[in-house]
């Protein structure tokens, strides 16, 4: 079983374009950090709105040991 944290951020740019960013993380960032980061982009005019989430997902798969050639 493999568990991971998937972070997703969706932003709206000043010209109305919707952009999404996702990343696999070791742990989720704090909501305070995410809010401060995105709100600073809103304040500077780089984006007009945003939403973000981070959730833990588990998958029934195996991960090979590093350094082993198969």
C-alpha positions in Angstrom: 0.0 0.0 0.0 1.4 3.4 -1.0 0.1 6.6 0.7 0.8 10.1 -0.6 -0.4 13.6 -0.2 -1.7 15.3 -3.3 -1.7 19.1 -3.3 -4.0 20.9 -5.8 -4.1 24.7 -6.3 -6.5 26.4 -8.8 -6.1 30.1 -9.5 -7.9 32.7 -11.7 -5.6 35.1 -13.4 -6.6 38.8 -14.0 -7.4 37.9 -17.7 -9.8 35.2 -16.5 -7.6 32.2 -17.3 -8.0 29.2 -15.0 -4.7 27.5 -14.0 -4.1 24.5 -11.9 -1.0 23.1 -10.2 -0.7 19.8 -8.5 2.2 18.1 -6.7 2.8 15.0 -4.6 4.2 16.0 -1.2 5.6 14.3 1.9 3.0 16.2 4.0 0.4 18.8 3.5 1.4 22.5 4.0 -0.5 24.3 6.8 -3.6 26.1 5.8 -2.1 29.3 7.2 0.9 29.0 4.8 -1.3 28.3 1.8 -3.6 31.2 2.6 -0.8 33.6 3.2 0.9 32.6 -0.1 -2.2 32.9 -2.2 -3.5 36.0 -0.6 -0.1 37.7 -1.2 -0.6 36.9 -4.9 -4.1 38.4 -4.8 -2.8 41.6 -3.0 -0.1 42.0 -5.7 -2.6 41.6 -8.5 -1.0 38.5 -9.9 -4.2 36.5 -9.4 -7.8 37.4 -8.6 -9.1 34.3 -6.8 -7.9 30.9 -5.7 -8.8 27.6 -4.0 -6.4 24.9 -2.8 -6.6 21.5 -1.1 -4.3 18.8 0.1 -5.5 15.3 0.8 -4.0 11.9 1.7 -4.6 9.1 -0.8 -3.7 5.4 -0.5 -3.2 3.2 -3.5 -2.9 -0.6 -3.6 0.5 -0.7 -5.4 4.1 -1.6 -4.6 7.1 0.6 -4.8 10.4 -1.0 -5.8 13.4 -0.5 -3.7 15.7 2.2 -5.0 18.8 0.9 -6.8 17.4 -2.4 -7.8 17.3 -3.1 -11.6 14.4 -5.2 -12.8 
